[in-house]
Amino acid sequence: MTLSVTSLGVREPTFLILTALAAEPTHGYGVIRAVEQLSEGDVVLRPGTLYGALDRLTEQGLVELDREEAVDGRLRRYYRLTSDGAAALAEQVARLRRHADAAERGLGGLGNLGLAQ
């Protein structure tokens, strides 16, 4: 049985890569910068990690190559989210929101202990 990101939760770097590509097609270095900004510096991707993830996400049909450009003699590849990728990201956002809501409810029960804010 093949598992996809829609049948399991995704790891934080994958979630952030999909999020970085949600607004517009972006090249690899742009994805690395966006992930660092989105995570407020908590997640810093190395190029090898990013391109391995992009290859995997492309194989899963969640991301695709948008275009290639030559910049300063080097090939720059731009990636974009597919419609399946957008649906998977939306599903993960809903899943994480449910989990965060459950955590907040749990923390609310700690109010009588002086732990909740």
N, C-alpha and C positions, 0 to 999 in steps of 0.2 A: 504494500500500500504506500502510495506517495503522499507525503504530508506537505502542505503549502503553508504560507504565512496566514492564510485565512482559516486553517484548521487548528493552528497552534498560535500562541502568542509569539511575537517577534522580539528579538533582542533589541536593546536600546539603540545600538549603532544602526541597525537595519531600519528601525522606525525613523530615526533621524535622517537617514539617507533618503528614504521615501518622502519625508516631510520637506527636505531641501529641494527635491525635484517637483514638488506639487505646484509651485507657482509658475515655473517656466523651465525650459531646457537649460541645463547647466553643464559646464565642463568639469572634469575631475577636480582640479584645484578649487574651483568655485564650490563644489560639493563639500570638500574638506573644510573650507572656511565657513560655509553655512552651518555645517554640523557643529563646529566649535561655537559659533554664535548662538545657535538654537539651544545648545546645552549649557550655555554660559561658561564654557571652558571645561566642563566635566568630561566631555568626550572629544578626544583629539585623534583623528584617524590618520594612520600612516598610508602612503600611497598604495602599498601592496595590499593592505587590508581593504581599502576602498575598492580597488579594481577587482579583487577577488569577489567582494560583495556585489559589485555591479555585474560581473559575469554571471554569478548565481541568480541574481534578480532578473537578468536578461533571459536566462534559461527558463526561469519560472514564468516568463511572460509579463512581469510586473514593471519592467523598465525596458526601453529600447533606445537604440542609437538614433539621435535626431539628425545630426549632421557632423561633418568633419571640416575643420578649417586649418589652413597653414598659418601659423603665427610665429614670426621670427624664425622661419625655417623648420619649425616643429609642428607636428600634427596635433591638433587639439580636438578631442572628441566631446561632443555635447550629447547628454543623455536626457531622456524625458520619461515621465511616468506614463504608462499605458492606461487605458480605461480599467483594466483588471487591477493595475497597481493602485489607481485612485480608489477603487472599491475596497481593496485590501487595506489601504491606509485608513479609510473611513471606518471600516470594521474594527481596526485596532484602536482608533481613537475612542469609539464607543465602548470597547472592552476595557480600556484603561480608565475611562471616565467612571464606569460601573465600579471598578476596583477602588478608585480614589473615593467615590461616594461611600462605599462600604467602610473604608478606613476612617473617613471622617465621622461616620455614625458610631463606629467603635470608639474613637477618641472622645466623642461627645459623652459617652458613658463614663469616662474617666473624670468628668467635671467635678464630681463630688469628692475626688481625691486630690483636687487642686492641680491636676496635670493638663487639663484641657485649657485652651485659651478662649 
